Amino acid sequence: MKGLNIKEFLAREGVRLVIRTQEDLAARLGVSDQTISNWVKGKTFPTHQMEWQLYEMGMTTEEMFGKAYPSTTKVEGQMDRMVKASLMRLMENLNR
């Protein structure tokens, strides 16, 4: 399975988040540099809590899970909103 597209995420959101490298991202998330490297290589994957933090930081579903189908920007935005809403409901239920 393909790993997280951290490079694209940092290129798009890094300046806004003041995160320029994988090491900066690791520090922000409180994980090791090796953890981020493993996510990128597809050796391991973030926990649901880490996925949620990445979504909140602006990572798209395509950057998280890969591009499963050709889509337009409008469809990508709709899918991102749907996934985020579903994850929010899941997190709310888990926190009860």
N, C-alpha and C positions, 0 to 999 in steps of 0.2 A: 504494500500500500504506500502511496505517496505521502510524504511528510508535509508539515505546515509550510506555507509560503511566507516565511518571516521576512525575506528580502523585499518582496513586493509590499508587504504591510509596512515595513519601516520606511520604504521609499515614499509611500503615500501618506502615512500618519506620523512618521518619526519626528519631523520638525515641530508639529503641534504638540506632541507628547514629550519633547526634549529627550528622545531616545534615538540614538544614531547607530548603535551596534547591538548585536545579539547579547553582548555582555551587559549593556545598559538595560536591555529588556529583562535579562535574568535578575539583575539587581532590583528592578522595579517590581517584579513578581515574587521575589524572595526565593528564587531557585538557583541552582548552579548553572554555570556556563555549559557544562556537559549536558544538563537536562535539556536546555534549549537546542543544543546540537543534535541530541537524539530525536527531538521532535521534528527538526528539519529533515533529518535523514529517514524518518519514518520508523526508527527502531523502537521508540516508545511514543506515547501520546499524552497530552495533558489530561489531568483529572477534569471532571465536569466543573468543579469550582474554578480551575485555571482557565478552562474554555470560556466560562462566564466572564472572567476578568478580561480575557482577550477580546471578547465581543464588546464589552463595555469600553474598551480602549479604542474600538473602531475596526477590529479585524472582521472581514467579510466571511460569509459561509464558504465562498470559493477559496479564499486564502486558508481557511481552516480545513476544509474537506476535499479541495480540488474541484476542478470544473467538470461536472458530470455531463453537461449538455451545453450547446451553444445558446446564449441568451442575450437579450438586449439589456441595456442599463436599467430600463424600467422594470423588467422582470426580475433582475438581480436585486433591485431595491425592494420590490414586493416580497421576494423570498427572504431577504435579510430581515425585514420587519416581521414576517411570519415566524421565522426561526427564533428571533429575539423574544417575541411575545410568548412563544411556546416555552422557551427556556425560563422566562420570567415566571410563568405560571408554575413550572416544575420547581424552581427554586423556592417560590412562596409555599408550595405544598411540602417541600422538604424541611423548611424552617418552622413548620407548625408543630 
